[in-house]
Amino acid sequence: MLKREQKESIIKEYAIKDGDTGSVEVQVALLTEEIKILTEHLKTNIHDFHSKRGLLMKVGKRRSLLEYLKKTDVNRYRELIKRLGLRK
């Protein structure tokens, strides 16, 4: 779970305009941070299947948002992927 300060800093960093909390970039960045946290949690708690399901749901949501962004605006998609360091 992200703390309020972490969430606000991510929103400020990835927002397109002032007061932006729902753009695809912000949503993907928030999901990426939550995925990182859950991944670390699952490294130590191997048998936590409920968290594993939540992780898989977040990964699927992020994938669908990235596919939408790629379909609508390829340049924004490439910039976001580079900023988050998702693809290698």
N, C-alpha and C positions, 0 to 999 in steps of 0.2 A: 504494500500500500504506500502510495506516495504521500509525503507530508505536504501541508499547504504551501510552505515556502518553496519546496522543490517544484510543485505544480505551477505556482505563479511564475517562477523563473523560466520554466520551459515554455509557458504560454507567452511570456514577454519575448523570449528569444526567437520563437518560430511564428509569431503572429504576423499577418500580412499588413493589417492596419490596427489602429488603436482600438482596444476593446474587443479584439477578435479572439474568440475562444472555440469556435466551431469549424474553422477551416480544416481542410484535409491535412495540411502540414502540422497543425497543432495536434490534431487527433492522433496522427501517426507517431509524432514525437512522444506524446504521453504514453501511448501503447508500447512504444519501444522501451521506455524507462521501466514500465511495469513488467514487461517481459524479462528485462535484465534482472530485476529484483526477484521475480518468481524463479528464474533459472538458478540463481544463487541459492534460493531456499530449497529447491529440489535437489541440489547437489548434496546437501546435508540430510535432508528428509526424503529418502528414496521412496518410501512407501506412502507418501501423502498423495493419494490418487485424486482427491478433490481439487487440490491445487494444480495438479497436472492437467486436469480437465479444464480448469480456468485458464491455464497457460495456453493450451491448444485453442481455446476459443478466442483468446486475445490475438494469437498468431493468425488465425483465420480472418479475424476482423481487420487486422493490419494489412493482410494480403489483399483483401477485397478493396480496401481504401486505396492502396497503392495501384491496383489494377484500374480503378476508376480514374485516378489522377493521371496515369499513363495514357489512358484512352482520351482524356479531355485536353491535357496540356503536357506534352512530353518534356518540355524544357523545365517546368516546375518539378516534374517527377525526377529528372536527372539531378537537378540541384538538391532536392531533398535527400535522395539516396546518397549523394556525395557528403552532405552535411551530417547525416546520421551514421554513415559508414556501414550501410547494410550489405551492399554487394561488393564483391572483391574482383 
